[in-house]
Amino acid sequence: MAERVETSVPEGENTIEERHVGAMWELEQKLDQPMDEEATKLNTTHRDKNKLSMLMLLRLSFQSLGIVYGDLGTSPLYVFYNTFPDGIEDSEDVIGALSLIIYSLLLVPLIKYVFIVCKANDNGQGGTLAIYSLLCRHAKVSLIPNHQRSDENLTTYSRTLLPEGSFSAKTKKWLEGKHWRKRALLVIVLLGTCMTIGDGILTPAISVLSATGGIKVNNPKMSSDIVVLVAIVILIGLFSMQHYGTHKVGWLFAPIVFIWFLFIGATGIYNICKHDTSVLKAFSPTYIYLYFKRRGRDGWISLGGILLSITGTEALYADIAFFPLLAIQLAFTFFVFPCLLLAYCGQAAYLVNNKDHYQDAFYASIPDTVYWPMFIAATGAAIVGSQATISGTYSIVKQAVSHGCFPRVKIVHTSKKFFGQIYCPDINWILMIGCIAVTASFKNQSQIGNAYGTAVVLVMLMTTLLMVLIMLLVWRCHWSLVLIFAVLSLVVELSYFSAVIFKFIEGGWVPLIIAAISLLVMSVWHYATVKKYEFEVHSKVSMSWILGLGPSLGLVRVPGIGLVYTELARGVPHIFSHFITNLPAIHSVVVFVCVKYLPVYTVPEEERFLVKRIGPKTFRMFRCVARYGYKDLHRKDDDFETKLFNKLLSFVHIETMMEPGANSSTYSSAYSVNQTQDATDALVHINNNNNHNSNNNNENNENNNMDMFSSMVDYTVSTLDTIVPVDSPHSRMSFRHSNTIEEEEEDELEFLKTCKESGVVHIMGNTVVKARSGAGLPKKIAIDYVYAFLAKVCRENSVILHVPHETLLNVGQVFYV
């Protein structure tokens, strides 16, 4: 395409074109209402705003135990063993380690997450991708392909206007100023997501292996291989039952975890009273200083084991969608936190007098009379904790797919009652294979614990960085408060990170490998997705060309409705011109369907579809934007066709009601008609210039020019039927003076119903992405091999949207990057 027209035409012509652009802008304001008029309605949250009674809060707090705290509650199984993998030399070291555990639980899960981070939720949704969605609505930082103005209007409905000159406004301007900063933000988000996926592999492995390790306590001669084998059998059973959905066994989760917390709390009290009450002096932070002074480098490295006492905190944040925040805060503050403190204090009291039992401190400290009940409760709690992490991984993958950052995978809704309970069979088996591989390879808690700690601390670091932006751009906190939060959080988390780095060789490399593979997959997929979107934007068909074809589009119009799927919320996609060029026939009614994911939690069903007409009525062309949030699902039992068709009928009815009467059509005055004609002529002139110079300009200029003018064409002609002269051919075909408006509506509605009965065909583009000749080796590997493999093994769009195979028509095209 040509460079910007203003630079390549004489001054006089430039002035004329500016008048034409102004005319089109005026027409846009008067006639073509944008499709984002309902977007502001999405600000409403779908959580119950009514004040909950105390009884209801207590009930929800109890239920949250099974979903939110299962992972955090199983940490006492393996913390002291990973803190002292080589044995305990001095009893005072146990006191120092206990003091570190106490203040880690106080600072990270309680203060930072439960009372600060959990408030940074997107309509109740937690996790790094939910934070990213929140940021995308308050600043122009999204790299997800929503570049077009119409797309931004459609998807970013609640941007906060920051006070001019404030630190928050300067931060926003700085962040939006450079493309690399937005890319760095996305990398941080994806890295945190990848580490969370790694949690989905490591949590079941260490939790189940630690729980089954209790078998060996009463049978010291038992081989470790038998313990590993039992753990693998439990893991296979756990993943094999995932397709039933958590709601099938969910009623068991809360009682199991409740009993578990009672057991570990009561055992802690028993051990404190029986062995050594002096361990309670660990509540003094002085013992932390003495611990590091006494142990030096070894004490610092042992922070990697202390870190495991707060694992599950990141899962807590990811699972907050299931319950009100107040219920989660009550459960942790008044039940979970005290029980965990008692459990760790009890183990410490036992170890002070039994330093040789560091390898099995948890089971060794249990009274013989309750050993087997505790073993059963520990195994159940490990399974529940693993289940929560696995379900959280499904949810994160679903969010990543919606953001265009992960290959399309099959997602099954497992509950008709509970929204958000899903199952991903592809991800499930990958997680199972990863868990079995990790368990069978390491065979002990220590190395798996090192790997687990690395993943957890990196997720926390990513969350801290994102929280700084949330506090500035969304909460509008004073920079001093943000600085205090950032410094305190980074001091604690970087201390843990520096400790786990020392254990890189001893298992710490595992989550980094998992994250590297996941990040490669997500980055390549996102890059290709953005390029495909840009290709569709810049190769869309000019509406002036469509208008020139006439009402029949120069084709044979066959009975039926053709649903042409596209990424565009405005403009005619390239696959349409490609299709009619090779097959000169099209359906009597054409609907361009854009399935669009918004950076919101969910879109209400009544606001799902937006419909408008393209071109004159005689063209029978419409556009439908189907909007989904990142937690919404295309359920198989949803009748997408019927809902879309009903919305189409509603649009025709409302459109007819909004039209002026036949005798009051003076709106089609000479002034309006002349301006419209002048604008159309100008666009044709610009198109001719573009075609004349298309071979002499680079791709960037082509993209900019297409963005500028194709949207103007769409604005002008999308309501052309209301402004053409009354005696024009289009008018004679669209309006009959002998008919009333009601009769015209009935005729069109009847025509649409007849077409629906004739059949609906889904026309989808099958774009093959290849690296262009001359591309660098990394790009060729990424596109021609990595992306080609992912595209081959992932689910097709038609499968995700549940398009019937017998009504599917694929249009192939090749795009070179």
FIGU-588639 format. One line per 10 residues: number of its first residue (from 1); for each residue x, y, z of C-alpha. Coordinates in pm, whole numbers, padded with zeros to 5 digits, always signed. Layout:
REM residues N
NUM> X:Y:Z; ...
//
This chain:
REM residues 817
1> +00000:+00000:+00000; +00103:+00358:-00037; +00248:+00576:+00231; +00016:+00821:+00393; -00172:+00994:+00114; -00116:+01344:+00253; +00254:+01321:+00169; +00207:+01208:-00190; -00060:+01438:-00336; -00066:+01809:-00418
11> -00171:+02055:-00154; -00508:+02129:-00310; -00605:+01764:-00334; -00490:+01711:+00020; -00731:+01979:+00136; -01017:+01813:-00052; -00935:+01478:+00106; -00930:+01636:+00449; -01283:+01762:+00383; -01387:+01411:+00281
21> -01236:+01268:+00601; -01424:+01528:+00802; -01744:+01437:+00622; -01696:+01072:+00706; -01625:+01158:+01069; -01951:+01351:+01085; -02139:+01060:+00932; -01979:+00827:+01183; -02101:+01036:+01472; -02455:+01069:+01333
31> -02518:+00731:+01181; -02274:+00455:+01270; -02294:+00382:+01639; -01991:+00182:+01757; -02042:-00178:+01866; -01898:-00115:+02212; -02202:+00069:+02344; -02276:-00211:+02591; -01917:-00256:+02702; -01952:-00035:+03007
41> -02214:-00276:+03142; -01937:-00525:+03205; -01824:-00324:+03505; -02086:-00505:+03709; -01943:-00788:+03910; -02128:-01111:+03952; -02049:-01169:+04313; -02317:-01127:+04566; -02309:-00774:+04701; -02547:-00846:+04985
51> -02398:-00850:+05330; -02343:-01207:+05442; -02459:-01318:+05783; -02202:-01440:+06033; -02342:-01793:+06011; -02303:-01792:+05633; -01950:-01654:+05662; -01856:-01932:+05904; -02003:-02190:+05669; -01812:-02051:+05372
61> -01495:-02029:+05581; -01531:-02398:+05662; -01584:-02487:+05295; -01280:-02283:+05191; -01055:-02517:+05392; -01083:-02793:+05135; -01034:-02579:+04824; -00795:-02305:+04933; -00578:-02440:+05215; -00516:-02804:+05126
71> -00173:-02734:+04978; -00057:-02498:+05254; -00180:-02738:+05522; +00038:-03029:+05407; +00365:-02836:+05439; +00440:-02969:+05793; +00496:-03309:+05633; +00832:-03210:+05484; +00958:-02870:+05611; +01199:-02975:+05888
81> +01348:-03258:+05680; +01426:-03016:+05396; +01561:-02757:+05641; +01806:-03006:+05798; +01876:-03262:+05521; +02217:-03347:+05676; +02107:-03367:+06037; +02073:-03137:+06341; +02393:-03045:+06523; +02260:-02808:+06791
91> +01916:-02799:+06953; +01924:-02420:+06931; +01923:-02455:+06553; +01572:-02600:+06580; +01458:-02292:+06774; +01610:-02062:+06511; +01446:-02254:+06226; +01111:-02244:+06410; +01143:-01866:+06452; +01204:-01831:+06078
101> +00896:-02044:+06005; +00677:-01838:+06240; +00772:-01505:+06085; +00758:-01643:+05731; +00397:-01750:+05793; +00321:-01413:+05950; +00472:-01193:+05680; +00397:-01381:+05357; +00068:-01577:+05375; -00105:-01374:+05647
111> -00007:-01010:+05593; +00103:-00999:+05229; -00133:-01244:+05060; -00446:-01278:+05272; -00480:-00908:+05357; -00310:-00731:+05062; -00257:-00939:+04747; -00593:-01115:+04759; -00761:-00775:+04732; -00601:-00735:+04390
121> -00850:-00965:+04222; -01035:-00934:+03895; -01398:-00979:+03997; -01281:-01242:+04243; -01025:-01407:+04015; -00665:-01437:+04132; -00334:-01529:+03971; -00086:-01351:+03745; -00309:-01357:+03436; -00600:-01211:+03631
131> -00373:-00927:+03747; -00264:-00876:+03386; -00627:-00849:+03275; -00685:-00591:+03545; -00383:-00390:+03429; -00493:-00409:+03065; -00818:-00238:+03157; -00642:+00047:+03336; -00352:+00108:+03100; -00274:+00045:+02734
141> -00028:-00233:+02805; -00188:-00526:+02628; +00010:-00708:+02361; -00278:-00944:+02303; -00397:-00857:+01950; -00640:-00577:+02024; -00460:-00298:+01841; -00748:-00159:+01640; -00943:+00132:+01782; -01269:-00061:+01754
151> -01114:-00353:+01940; -00986:-00130:+02217; -01328:+00027:+02255; -01477:-00317:+02277; -01238:-00473:+02525; -01107:-00200:+02753; -01420:-00069:+02910; -01299:+00070:+03241; -00982:+00270:+03217; -00906:+00482:+03517
161> -00831:+00849:+03455; -00537:+00930:+03678; -00473:+01285:+03806; -00249:+01468:+03562; +00105:+01499:+03693; +00062:+01238:+03965; +00321:+00965:+04014; +00065:+00706:+03900; -00002:+00898:+03578; +00371:+00927:+03510
171> +00413:+00554:+03573; +00130:+00477:+03331; +00277:+00704:+03065; +00620:+00547:+03113; +00480:+00196:+03086; +00279:+00276:+02774; +00564:+00471:+02615; +00779:+00187:+02482; +00681:-00140:+02321; +00960:-00330:+02497
181> +00817:-00235:+02838; +00482:-00388:+02748; +00663:-00694:+02621; +00864:-00719:+02943; +00540:-00700:+03143; +00393:-00985:+02939; +00710:-01192:+02991; +00679:-01142:+03368; +00316:-01253:+03354; +00395:-01558:+03140
191> +00690:-01653:+03360; +00468:-01646:+03668; +00209:-01852:+03481; +00471:-02106:+03374; +00594:-02144:+03731; +00238:-02200:+03848; +00201:-02474:+03587; +00522:-02622:+03731; +00350:-02619:+04070; +00084:-02842:+03919
201> +00354:-03104:+03862; +00560:-03063:+04178; +00286:-03021:+04441; +00120:-03362:+04391; +00462:-03526:+04372; +00599:-03393:+04702; +00266:-03400:+04890; +00177:-03760:+04805; +00535:-03889:+04843; +00567:-03721:+05184
211> +00234:-03863:+05301; +00308:-04218:+05185; +00651:-04197:+05348; +00472:-04262:+05677; +00449:-04630:+05584; +00822:-04665:+05635; +00823:-04521:+05988; +00660:-04832:+06139; +00849:-05056:+05892; +01210:-04928:+05881
221> +01328:-05222:+05670; +01083:-05140:+05391; +01252:-05039:+05067; +01216:-04677:+04953; +01113:-04811:+04612; +00792:-04948:+04763; +00707:-04604:+04904; +00769:-04451:+04562; +00557:-04720:+04396; +00267:-04654:+04635
231> +00296:-04280:+04567; +00288:-04341:+04190; -00021:-04561:+04220; -00200:-04288:+04420; -00095:-04026:+04164; -00228:-04235:+03875; -00556:-04282:+04059; -00575:-03910:+04138; -00529:-03799:+03778; -00750:-04077:+03641
241> -01045:-03948:+03843; -01012:-03587:+03727; -01269:-03625:+03449; -01543:-03675:+03709; -01487:-03318:+03827; -01414:-03182:+04173; -01784:-03137:+04248; -01827:-03517:+04266; -01598:-03546:+04567; -01591:-03181:+04672
251> -01816:-03240:+04969; -01539:-03453:+05121; -01264:-03194:+05086; -01354:-02953:+05366; -01413:-03225:+05633; -01085:-03399:+05544; -00878:-03081:+05567; -01068:-02970:+05879; -00987:-03301:+06051; -00626:-03271:+05929
261> -00580:-02926:+06081; -00738:-03040:+06407; -00503:-03340:+06417; -00184:-03142:+06354; -00292:-02868:+06597; -00377:-03115:+06873; -00057:-03312:+06812; +00139:-02990:+06832; -00011:-02906:+07171; +00065:-03261:+07291
271> +00429:-03243:+07181; +00483:-02897:+07330; +00350:-03008:+07666; +00530:-03343:+07663; +00872:-03259:+07522; +00972:-02894:+07565; +00762:-02585:+07629; +01068:-02363:+07589; +01031:-02375:+07210; +00773:-02098:+07245
281> +01065:-01855:+07289; +01103:-01884:+06910; +00836:-01612:+06883; +01121:-01372:+06961; +01292:-01268:+06634; +01623:-01258:+06821; +01666:-01627:+06754; +01667:-01565:+06380; +01977:-01348:+06418; +02143:-01606:+06643
291> +02057:-01884:+06398; +02233:-01715:+06107; +02526:-01610:+06326; +02575:-01967:+06445; +02526:-02153:+06115; +02656:-01896:+05867; +02636:-02006:+05506; +02461:-02334:+05594; +02195:-02141:+05780; +02136:-01917:+05481
301> +02106:-02217:+05246; +01856:-02376:+05486; +01613:-02096:+05393; +01527:-02316:+05097; +01370:-02561:+05342; +01203:-02286:+05547; +01047:-02160:+05224; +00844:-02481:+05200; +00643:-02373:+05505; +00470:-02110:+05290
311> +00422:-02319:+04976; +00059:-02324:+04879; +00030:-01950:+04933; +00038:-01887:+04558; -00233:-02154:+04517; -00434:-01972:+04786; -00430:-01659:+04568; -00524:-01851:+04254; -00823:-02019:+04424; -00990:-01713:+04580
321> -01265:-01711:+04316; -01462:-01980:+04496; -01533:-01788:+04816; -01577:-01433:+04947; -01251:-01273:+05055; -01376:-01220:+05410; -01446:-01594:+05448; -01093:-01675:+05335; -00946:-01419:+05574; -01147:-01555:+05869
331> -01051:-01917:+05796; -00680:-01842:+05775; -00654:-01593:+06062; -00852:-01782:+06324; -00803:-02147:+06227; -00538:-02231:+05967; -00267:-01997:+06097; -00294:-02107:+06465; -00304:-02478:+06371; +00007:-02442:+06155
341> +00193:-02260:+06431; +00102:-02533:+06680; +00207:-02806:+06437; +00552:-02655:+06374; +00606:-02573:+06742; +00514:-02932:+06834; +00759:-03080:+06581; +01030:-02843:+06703; +00967:-02947:+07065; +01005:-03312:+06964
351> +01324:-03250:+06761; +01493:-03061:+07044; +01505:-03389:+07239; +01518:-03626:+06939; +01764:-03475:+06691; +01821:-03810:+06517; +01461:-03819:+06389; +01504:-03523:+06154; +01420:-03735:+05847; +01074:-03834:+05969
361> +01002:-03563:+06224; +00630:-03542:+06146; +00538:-03910:+06177; +00788:-03977:+06455; +00630:-03707:+06672; +00281:-03859:+06642; +00159:-04063:+06943; +00131:-04432:+06860; -00240:-04443:+06943; -00331:-04202:+06662
371> -00059:-04298:+06415; -00274:-04473:+06155; -00565:-04226:+06173; -00308:-03950:+06122; -00153:-04139:+05829; -00495:-04170:+05663; -00569:-03801:+05728; -00226:-03703:+05590; -00281:-03903:+05271; -00628:-03755:+05230
381> -00500:-03402:+05291; -00217:-03457:+05039; -00468:-03569:+04778; -00695:-03273:+04852; -00402:-03030:+04836; -00292:-03181:+04508; -00646:-03161:+04372; -00664:-02789:+04448; -00337:-02727:+04265; -00440:-02940:+03966
391> -00774:-02759:+03936; -00590:-02427:+03962; -00363:-02533:+03677; -00665:-02608:+03459; -00801:-02262:+03535; -00470:-02091:+03454; -00438:-02277:+03124; -00793:-02174:+03036; -00704:-01810:+03104; -00387:-01840:+02895
401> -00586:-01985:+02602; -00833:-01697:+02624; -00545:-01447:+02619; -00399:-01607:+02306; -00091:-01726:+02496; -00144:-02102:+02491; -00240:-02357:+02224; -00610:-02440:+02208; -00686:-02739:+02431; -01008:-02918:+02505
411> -01186:-02777:+02809; -01478:-02961:+02968; -01719:-02804:+03215; -01764:-03066:+03487; -02040:-02905:+03689; -02373:-02751:+03596; -02402:-02599:+03942; -02057:-02457:+04012; -01920:-02213:+03758; -01549:-02246:+03682
421> -01503:-02616:+03763; -01335:-02744:+03449; -01127:-03033:+03326; -00856:-03026:+03056; -00780:-03383:+02946; -00471:-03286:+02746; -00319:-03093:+03036; -00426:-03362:+03285; -00220:-03636:+03121; +00080:-03406:+03077
431> +00068:-03324:+03449; +00036:-03694:+03538; +00338:-03791:+03327; +00537:-03504:+03479; +00442:-03603:+03836; +00534:-03967:+03781; +00863:-03871:+03617; +00960:-03639:+03903; +00857:-03888:+04173; +01032:-04184:+04010
441> +01348:-03987:+03928; +01418:-03820:+04262; +01258:-04075:+04499; +01304:-03845:+04800; +01145:-03535:+04943; +01464:-03330:+04960; +01532:-03287:+04588; +01165:-03246:+04502; +01143:-02990:+04782; +01432:-02794:+04629
451> +01253:-02789:+04296; +00923:-02695:+04457; +01079:-02408:+04649; +01233:-02259:+04336; +00898:-02256:+04157; +00715:-02103:+04454; +00960:-01819:+04517; +00967:-01720:+04150; +00586:-01701:+04141; +00596:-01480:+04450
461> +00855:-01250:+04293; +00647:-01211:+03978; +00338:-01139:+04187; +00523:-00870:+04384; +00632:-00690:+04066; +00278:-00697:+03929; +00136:-00581:+04262; +00350:-00267:+04244; +00172:-00173:+03921; -00168:-00262:+04067
471> -00108:-00039:+04369; -00002:+00250:+04145; -00241:+00226:+03850; -00552:+00065:+04000; -00549:+00144:+04371; -00370:+00480:+04324; -00166:+00434:+04642; +00091:+00692:+04742; +00435:+00605:+04612; +00574:+00580:+04968
481> +00330:+00300:+05057; +00415:+00119:+04734; +00784:+00153:+04813; +00741:+00008:+05164; +00544:-00290:+05026; +00793:-00353:+04748; +01102:-00329:+04970; +00967:-00555:+05244; +00838:-00813:+04997; +01153:-00818:+04785
491> +01384:-00842:+05088; +01204:-01153:+05211; +01154:-01317:+04872; +01500:-01238:+04732; +01648:-01387:+05049; +01462:-01710:+04980; +01557:-01695:+04612; +01927:-01654:+04693; +01901:-01965:+04912; +01734:-02187:+04652
501> +01995:-02085:+04394; +02252:-02281:+04597; +02035:-02590:+04549; +02013:-02555:+04172; +02202:-02878:+04107; +02009:-03066:+04378; +01670:-03041:+04204; +01634:-02663:+04170; +01680:-02691:+03794; +01356:-02887:+03747
511> +01105:-02599:+03764; +01334:-02386:+03548; +01330:-02652:+03278; +00951:-02683:+03306; +00916:-02305:+03293; +01154:-02275:+02997; +00956:-02530:+02794; +00623:-02372:+02890; +00754:-02021:+02817; +00882:-02131:+02475
521> +00544:-02279:+02388; +00350:-01978:+02511; +00583:-01722:+02352; +00586:-01887:+02011; +00210:-01937:+02014; +00146:-01579:+02121; +00386:-01441:+01857; +00219:-01637:+01577; -00127:-01543:+01705; -00040:-01172:+01698
531> +00107:-01201:+01348; -00200:-01385:+01220; -00422:-01113:+01362; -00210:-00840:+01205; -00227:-01024:+00873; -00606:-01035:+00892; -00624:-00666:+00986; -00401:-00546:+00707; -00544:-00774:+00438; -00910:-00701:+00505
541> -01127:-00610:+00209; -01228:-00253:+00136; -01599:-00192:+00174; -01589:+00020:-00143; -01498:-00298:-00330; -01789:-00483:-00168; -02025:-00198:-00261; -01906:-00210:-00620; -02017:-00572:-00650; -02383:-00477:-00607
551> -02654:-00642:-00397; -02574:-00990:-00530; -02203:-00931:-00465; -02147:-01038:-00826; -02218:-01395:-00716; -02486:-01655:-00713; -02673:-01612:-00383; -02782:-01957:-00268; -03043:-02013:+00006; -02909:-02037:+00358
561> -02698:-01849:+00610; -02320:-01836:+00590; -02136:-01768:+00917; -01790:-01636:+00824; -01561:-01650:+01127; -01301:-01377:+01163; -01081:-01212:+01425; -01194:-00868:+01311; -01453:-00662:+01491; -01464:-00428:+01190
571> -01398:-00481:+00819; -01448:-00769:+00579; -01192:-01048:+00629; -00956:-01162:+00359; -01091:-01516:+00364; -01423:-01383:+00231; -01267:-01239:-00084; -01048:-01549:-00114; -01357:-01767:-00089; -01575:-01584:-00344
581> -01282:-01550:-00584; -01241:-01926:-00601; -01609:-02018:-00561; -01839:-01750:-00711; -02136:-01830:-00489; -02238:-01725:-00141; -02536:-01766:+00086; -02836:-01536:+00078; -02744:-01409:+00425; -02383:-01359:+00532
591> -02288:-01301:+00895; -01930:-01217:+00988; -01879:-01370:+01332; -01602:-01242:+01558; -01551:-01456:+01870; -01373:-01218:+02102; -01221:-01271:+02446; -01228:-00971:+02675; -00994:-00901:+02967; -01282:-00959:+03208
601> -01387:-01250:+03427; -01714:-01322:+03247; -01964:-01164:+03010; -02332:-01188:+03106; -02534:-01402:+02866; -02768:-01114:+02779; -02468:-00904:+02672; -02291:-01182:+02484; -02379:-01082:+02126; -02348:-00748:+01950
611> -02498:-00727:+01599; -02501:-00463:+01327; -02563:-00449:+00953; -02290:-00416:+00691; -02381:-00221:+00377; -02732:-00166:+00238; -03017:-00390:+00341; -03026:-00559:+00003; -02678:-00699:+00063; -02810:-00908:+00356
621> -02475:-00885:+00535; -02435:-00857:+00910; -02162:-00857:+01168; -02187:-01034:+01504; -01934:-01003:+01783; -01964:-01283:+02038; -01788:-01172:+02355; -01646:-01402:+02621; -01452:-01349:+02942; -01145:-01555:+03022
631> -01349:-01782:+03252; -01636:-01832:+03007; -01661:-02160:+02822; -01801:-02271:+02490; -02018:-02544:+02635; -02128:-02824:+02409; -02490:-02792:+02513; -02498:-02421:+02428; -02690:-02367:+02105; -02464:-02101:+01956
641> -02648:-02092:+01623; -02990:-02043:+01780; -02870:-01771:+02016; -02697:-01586:+01734; -03001:-01615:+01508; -03236:-01488:+01780; -03005:-01192:+01837; -03009:-01125:+01463; -03390:-01121:+01458; -03393:-00886:+01757
651> -03150:-00654:+01580; -03368:-00637:+01267; -03673:-00562:+01479; -03499:-00285:+01675; -03338:-00144:+01360; -03677:-00114:+01192; -03822:+00059:+01495; -03538:+00313:+01489; -03584:+00398:+01120; -03775:+00714:+01024
661> -04109:+00673:+00842; -04129:+00666:+00464; -04273:+01019:+00454; -04014:+01153:+00694; -03711:+01034:+00503; -03594:+01389:+00459; -03287:+01285:+00649; -03162:+01164:+00312; -03115:+01524:+00211; -02894:+01641:-00068
671> -02641:+01759:+00184; -02605:+01416:+00344; -02613:+01234:+00013; -02356:+01460:-00144; -02126:+01429:+00154; -02160:+01053:+00147; -02094:+01039:-00226; -01796:+01272:-00192; -01656:+01061:+00089; -01698:+00740:-00112
681> -01535:+00898:-00419; -01246:+01014:-00204; -01197:+00665:-00070; -01200:+00519:-00421; -00941:+00780:-00521; -00728:+00690:-00221; -00768:+00322:-00301; -00647:+00386:-00655; -00344:+00573:-00524; -00276:+00291:-00283
691> -00296:+00031:-00558; -00072:+00242:-00785; +00202:+00269:-00525; +00158:-00069:-00353; +00477:-00215:-00497; +00700:+00072:-00387; +00644:+00091:-00011; +00729:-00121:+00290; +00496:-00325:+00508; +00477:-00077:+00797
701> +00346:+00204:+00579; +00098:-00037:+00428; -00031:-00134:+00771; -00071:+00224:+00888; -00253:+00333:+00574; -00490:+00038:+00581; -00573:+00103:+00946; -00652:+00467:+00871; -00884:+00428:+00574; -01044:+00085:+00587
711> -01221:+00170:+00910; -01350:+00493:+00751; -01500:+00298:+00464; -01670:+00064:+00706; -01808:+00356:+00905; -01959:+00514:+00595; -02120:+00223:+00418; -02241:+00021:+00717; -02548:+00242:+00733; -02557:+00350:+00372
721> -02908:+00219:+00327; -03038:+00501:+00546; -02873:+00782:+00353; -02892:+00688:-00018; -03129:+00896:-00232; -03487:+00779:-00230; -03492:+00731:-00608; -03164:+00537:-00625; -03159:+00170:-00736; -03061:+00062:-00383
731> -03355:+00250:-00246; -03597:+00090:-00491; -03473:-00253:-00387; -03471:-00179:-00016; -03787:+00023:+00029; -04124:-00005:-00135; -04344:+00296:-00090; -04646:+00072:-00099; -04527:-00117:+00206; -04531:+00000:+00561
741> -04232:-00029:+00788; -04401:-00317:+00969; -04445:-00507:+00644; -04081:-00452:+00553; -03978:-00589:+00890; -04202:-00892:+00852; -04064:-00957:+00503; -03703:-00946:+00622; -03772:-01157:+00929; -03952:-01414:+00717
751> -03662:-01411:+00472; -03413:-01475:+00753; -03621:-01760:+00894; -03647:-01919:+00550; -03269:-01896:+00511; -03222:-02051:+00854; -03442:-02344:+00754; -03239:-02387:+00435; -02929:-02447:+00641; -02639:-02279:+00819
761> -02279:-02321:+00702; -01979:-02227:+00916; -01698:-02082:+00703; -01366:-02074:+00888; -01020:-01969:+00779; -00745:-02229:+00800; -00436:-02010:+00795; -00098:-02181:+00766; +00185:-01971:+00907; +00533:-02009:+00758
771> +00860:-01824:+00793; +00933:-01615:+00486; +01241:-01686:+00278; +01538:-01500:+00419; +01412:-01519:+00778; +01666:-01590:+01049; +01729:-01940:+01179; +01559:-01882:+01520; +01242:-01760:+01347; +01242:-02054:+01106
781> +01277:-02301:+01394; +01008:-02124:+01598; +00755:-02093:+01315; +00824:-02384:+01079; +00884:-02643:+01349; +00766:-02539:+01697; +00450:-02354:+01594; +00374:-02600:+01314; +00391:-02886:+01563; +00173:-02704:+01817
791> -00082:-02611:+01551; -00095:-02973:+01439; -00152:-03125:+01783; -00380:-02857:+01931; -00756:-02842:+01891; -00906:-02675:+01587; -01122:-02366:+01630; -01417:-02566:+01500; -01372:-02817:+01783; -01342:-02548:+02049
801> -01657:-02377:+01921; -01839:-02712:+01879; -01910:-02647:+01512; -02088:-02949:+01355; -01849:-03120:+01116; -02113:-03164:+00848; -02172:-02786:+00828; -01806:-02682:+00836; -01629:-02526:+00537; -01256:-02448:+00575
811> -01092:-02183:+00358; -00718:-02237:+00333; -00458:-01962:+00304; -00085:-01927:+00368; +00070:-01641:+00560; +00447:-01577:+00560; +00603:-01415:+00867
//
